[in-house]
Amino acid sequence: MWATAGDKKIYGAYERPPFPILIDAPTWGDVIRAMRLSDFFMGGAIYGSGLLWAYGISRPFPQMMQRLVVYHGVSHMFLATALSLMIAVPFRRLTGYWDNGLRWKKPEDKLKKYDCTSHFEQATGWSRFKINTDN
């Protein structure tokens, strides 16, 4: 079911994530060890707001069974969201796609991509219609 198609990577050879990479391919243990108090607070806040919201939207239903179905459904959706974010944020922090407190030594080298537009303009003569932004 899950197969690699091609040689695409998360980031190419000439680009890098916005923050320095701590671990390129973190394991489950690395992700759990990288969890911070803010991750638990975020999860608790999302789940807590989900409980309050579930209680609020389940109140108008007349029967207790309807209330329980709505309350449990909504609260479990918020629980699943909170738990998935509590795993995703430390993972992205380790791989450099979330603020991990570190900065690159050369911030101007954040992203090096080939400028196709300028190359096209110079090769075809459209550069004479270009707006001068060097001022």
C-alpha positions in Angstrom: 0.0 0.0 0.0 2.8 2.5 0.9 5.4 2.5 -1.8 8.1 5.0 -2.7 7.5 6.7 -6.0 10.5 8.4 -7.4 13.4 10.0 -5.5 11.6 13.0 -4.0 12.7 14.1 -0.5 11.2 16.5 2.1 13.8 19.1 1.1 16.1 19.1 -1.8 19.9 19.5 -2.0 19.7 23.2 -2.5 17.2 24.1 0.1 17.0 23.7 3.8 14.3 24.0 6.4 13.8 27.4 8.2 15.5 26.2 11.4 18.6 24.0 11.9 17.9 20.2 11.9 18.3 18.5 15.2 17.6 15.0 14.0 16.9 14.3 10.3 14.8 11.1 10.8 13.6 11.0 14.4 12.3 7.8 15.9 9.3 7.5 18.2 11.6 7.6 21.2 13.3 10.8 19.9 9.8 12.4 19.4 8.7 11.5 22.9 11.9 12.7 24.5 11.6 16.0 22.6 8.2 16.8 24.0 8.1 20.0 26.0 5.7 21.4 28.6 4.2 23.6 25.9 3.2 20.5 23.9 1.3 19.1 26.8 -0.3 22.5 27.5 -1.3 22.8 23.9 -2.8 19.3 23.9 -4.7 20.0 27.2 -6.0 23.3 25.9 -7.3 21.8 22.7 -8.9 18.8 24.5 -10.3 21.1 27.2 -11.9 23.4 24.7 -13.2 20.4 22.9 -14.9 19.2 26.1 -16.5 22.5 26.7 -17.7 22.8 23.1 -19.0 19.2 23.1 -21.0 20.0 26.3 -22.4 23.1 24.7 -23.5 21.6 21.5 -25.0 18.5 23.2 -27.3 20.5 25.5 -30.1 21.1 23.0 -30.8 17.4 22.3 -33.9 16.1 24.2 -32.8 12.5 24.9 -29.8 11.5 27.0 -28.5 9.0 24.4 -28.4 11.7 21.8 -26.5 14.0 24.1 -24.0 11.3 24.9 -23.4 10.4 21.3 -22.8 14.0 20.3 -20.7 14.7 23.4 -18.5 11.7 23.0 -18.1 12.1 19.2 -17.0 15.8 19.5 -14.8 15.3 22.5 -13.1 12.3 20.9 -12.4 14.3 17.7 -10.7 17.0 19.8 -8.8 14.3 21.7 -7.5 12.8 18.4 -6.6 16.3 17.1 -4.7 17.1 20.4 -2.8 13.9 20.4 -1.8 14.1 16.8 -0.5 17.6 17.3 1.4 16.6 20.4 3.3 14.2 18.1 3.5 16.3 15.0 4.9 19.5 16.7 8.0 17.7 18.4 8.6 15.9 15.1 8.6 19.1 13.1 10.8 20.8 15.8 13.4 18.0 15.5 13.4 18.2 11.7 13.7 22.0 11.6 10.3 22.9 10.3 9.1 24.3 13.6 10.9 26.9 15.8 13.3 24.8 17.9 15.2 27.8 19.4 18.1 27.5 17.0 19.0 29.8 14.1 21.1 29.3 11.0 24.6 31.0 11.1 24.0 32.4 7.7 20.3 33.4 7.5 20.6 34.6 3.9 21.3 31.0 2.8 17.9 29.8 4.0 16.7 28.9 0.5 18.8 28.7 -2.7 16.7 28.2 -5.7 17.3 28.7 -9.4 15.8 32.0 -10.7 14.0 30.8 -13.8 12.3 34.1 -14.4 15.5 36.2 -14.8 17.0 33.5 -16.9 14.0 33.5 -19.2 13.9 37.3 -19.4 17.6 37.5 -20.4 17.3 34.7 -22.9 14.2 36.1 -24.7 14.6 39.9 -24.6 11.8 40.5 -22.1 14.3 42.0 -19.7 14.0 45.4 -21.3 10.4 45.6 -20.1 11.3 44.8 -16.6 10.6 47.3 -13.8 13.8 48.6 -12.3 13.7 47.7 -8.6 17.3 48.4 -7.8 16.6 51.9 -6.3 
